[in-house]
Amino acid sequence: MRRHRAQRGVKPSLATHFPSLSKGPDINPEVHMFTEDIHLAIMPIGGRTDKQKEFAVEFQGDASDCERAKEIVGELCEFDRYDTAEMVCDAVENIARQLAWEGQVAFEIMYDEEQIYLNGLTTKNLFKLFNWYLQLIPHSDWDLWKRKFSFVTKKKIWKLEIPHELGGVWGYKKVLRKLRKYNHIGPDFYRKDLERGITAKSFDFLKYVRRSEIYFNRVTHTWGWNRRDWSQDKCTEFYSFYKMISFRHAQAILREYIIEEINRLLNRLSIKCNLIVTGLPTAKEILRIKNDMQKGELSFTAVSDKIAM
């Protein structure tokens, strides 16, 4: 069941969205698949896994602080969760999903008496100025938000960005822009000709497909994305598994970053509790597995089992 957010006694200081800047869902198939694959199975789905027997989630600290920490993490969930592992998996996946969309995500920290809330907001037109954040409201949205800008101290903002190991915000946005340049089912003129029943004899569709696949592989090299293509028509079995383990390594980097940022947030809020996730392959362990595979010390089946969720 989708999370029901109770009525709060405090109103956010920043705009949550700008209708005038909303472009709707990205219909580019490559971008859609790429952003979806990043967050899928970044944590065990439903908080359970048959592959990683040692997987566990724990809040360590004073009992009262741990209860406050769970309330904060619960604010990050897309759905209502009552099991601790399910809740943490949902929260991490939800943040990863938003990071995959725009490369960054921001929340306003709101206080209602002793209760703390996290309110998601748009990162568009949000600028950091020393110890402050300035949010410029687009002219078309002035009537909606009844103001032209918002100004808050940085203490009220919790912001996450794609880790620099994965290209950072601007590097990631560059990947998305490049993915939109090509469509694997053909260029615009080719698709329009097909709709009109016209066959362009001078256009080599198979050559276009081969070149686009090479292009997509180069663009997403840092992530090791395989475009959901497990066939080995154009690559060796080794390269297929190499890309799979590279993608799992990228997901592990993102997962560990999100969990680390959650703990930093708890520390900022003077909540003496740490979120501890164990039993999942770490980024360092996955690199070691990749090296062992390259040296021929691990079979492909063993590699798959070790990094599966």
N, C-alpha and C positions, 0 to 999 in steps of 0.2 A: 504494500500500500504506500502510495506517495506520501512523503512527510507532510504532516499538517502543522503549520506554524501558527502557534497561538497568538492572539492579539497582544501587542506589546505596548507598554506605557511610554515608550520613547520612540521618537521619529528619527529616521536617518538624516544626516546632514548633506549627504551626497546623492545625486541622481543615480538610480539603478540602471537606467537604460535610456537610449536616445532613439525614438522611432524614426527620426529623419535620417539617421545613419545606419539603420538596420537594412541589410540587403537580403534578409531571408536566408533559408538554408542554402549551403553551397551545393550546387547540383553537379559540379564537376566530379565525375566518377572516381578519378584518381585521388583527389583531395578527400573525398568522402571516405574512401576505403582506408587511406593512410591515417587520417585522424581517428577513425574508429578502431583500427588495429592497435594504435598506440595505447589506448586505455583498456581494451579488452584483455582480460586475464593478466593485468598488471599485478593483481592480487587474486588469490583463490576466490572463484565465484561462489557467493553465498557463505563465505568464510570457512569453506571446507575443501580439502584436497585429498585425493587418494594417492597422489604421487609423492607429496612431501609429508611424510609421516610425522616429522618433528615440528610441523608448523604450529605456532602458538602466538597468541596476542595477550599482553599483560600490561596493566597500568600499575607502576611501582611508585609508592609513596604513601603519605598519610591517607587514611581512609577517606576523610572528608575532602581532601584535595583531589583524590582520585575520582570521587563522585563529581566534583566540579569539572575535572578534565574530561570525563565521559560526556557531560552536558555540552562542553565546547565541541568535542568531536562529533557529537550528535547533530550539532548545528550545520556540519559540513556534509551530512548525508542527503541523498536524494530521496530515500525511503525511510520510513520509521523502522528502526531495528531495535530488538531487545536483547539479542545475543551480542556479547562484546566483540567477538571476532567478525561477525557479520557487519556490525556497525563500522568498525575500523576499515574493513575491506571496501565497504560502500563509500566511506568518506574519501579514502585514497583514490579510488576509481573515479569518483565524481570530480575531484580536483584535477586528476590527470586528463579527464575528458575536456574540462574547460581550458586547461593549458594547451591541449592539442588543437583546440579551435583557434586560439589567438596568440598562443605563445606566452601568455601571462594571464593572471587572474588576481583580483583584488577584493578585499572584504573591509567593510567599515566595522570597527569594534564599538559596540554601543553598550551603555550601562543603564540598567533600570533598577535603582536601589542596589541590591547586592547581586542581581542577576546580570550575566554578561551574554550578549548576543553578537553573532557575526552576520552581517548583512551584505550579501553579494552585490557588487556594483560593476558598471562597465569601466573598462580601462581606456576607452576612447576619450580623447581630450582630457586625460588626467596627467598632470605634470608635477614633478617633484621640484620644489624650490627650497633648497636648504632643509630646514626642519618643518616644512609645510607641504601640503598638497593643494594644488589649484586645479579645479575642474571647470572647464569652460563649457557652458551650455550652448549648443547650436541655436541659431536664431529661430529656426522653425519649432524648437521645443521650449521656447521661453514661456509660452502660455501654459504648457503642461506642468513645468516645474516652478513657475511664478518667480523666476530669477534668471540672471544672466551668467552667474558663476557661483561657485562654492569654494570656500577656503577653510581647510581644517589642518590641525597639527598632525605630523606624521605618526604620532603616538596612537592616533585613531585608525590608522590604516595598516592592514596586513596584506602584503603583496608577494606573490610568488611568480617566478619566471622560469622558462625553460633553462636548465643548467647550462653553464658555458661549455661543458664537455660535449653537449649536444648542439652547440651552435649559438646558444643564447637566444634572446627574443628576436633580434633582427636577423640572425642567421636562420632561425626557424621560419620566420615570415618569408624570407627569401626562398626557402624550399617550397612553401605553399604557392608562392607566386609562380615559380618555375613549373610546378606540377600543373598549374592551370593553363600553361601555354600549349600543351598538347593534349589531344584526346585519342586514346588508343583505338577508337572505332572509326577514326578518319578525320581529316580536316573539315571545316565548315562547308567549303564548296563541294566536297565529295559527298557529304551527307545530304546536302540540298539537292544535288543531282540525282541521288538515289531516290529521294522523295518524289522527284519528277519523272522517275523512270529512265533517267539518262545514265548511260555507262561511259565513263571517261576512259577511253582506251589508252590514252597517254599517261595515265596515273597508275603507278605500280603500288597497289595496296599492300602487298606482302612486304615490299621493301620499306614502306612507311611504318608498318608494324614493327619490323626488326629495329629500325632506327629509333622509334619511340621507346622501345623496351630498353635499349642501350642508354638512351637519354634519362629515363626514369631511374635506372640503376645508379647512374652517376649523381643525379640530384639527391637521392636518398642514401648515398653511400654511408654517411655518418650513422644512420639508423640501421642499415642492413635490411631494409624492407624488401620482401620478396613479391609484393603485389598479389599475394594469395595464390601464387603460381608454384605448385610443387612438381610440375612436370620437369623432366630432364631432357627435353628435346633440344634445348639450346645451351645446356650447361651440364657439368659433371655432377655426380652424386655428392662429391666432396664439397663443391661450391654451393650446392643447395643447402647442405647442413651448415656450411660456414656462414651463410646469410641468416639462417634461422638462429644460430647462436649469437650472431652479432646483434640481431634485433632484440633478443632476450637480454643481452648485456645493456642495451640502451634503455629498455624498460626497467631493469634493475637500478640503473643510475637515477632514473626519474622517480621510481618508488622510494628509494633511500633518501632522495632529496626532499620529497613531500613529507615523509615521516620526520626527518630532521627539522624541517620548518615548523611542523606541528609542535614539536618539543620546544623549539625556540619561542613559539607563541605562548605556550604554557608558562615558560620562564618569564616572558615579558609581563604576563598577567599575574605574576607572583603566585602561581599555582605550583606547589611543590610535588609534582608528579611527572613521571616520564612514561611515554608510550614506548613499549618494547615489543618489537616484532621479530620473532626468531623462526628458524626452520625453513626459510626460503633461500634459494641460492643468491648470494650477494654478487655485486658487480665484480669484485676481486676473484671470487670463486669461479664465476663464469669465464673470466679471462683465463684462469688456470685450466679450466676444462677445454677451452678453445686451443690453448697451447698443447695440451695433451693429445687432442684430436689431430692437430697438425703434425705432431711427431709420430702419429700412428699408435699411440698407447691406449686410445679409447675407441671402441667401435661406435658407429653411428647410432645404434640402438641404445648404447649406454649413455651417449651424449644426450639423446632425446629424453631419456628417463630422468637424468640428473637436472635438467633445466625445465622440465614440464611443470605446469601448475595443476 
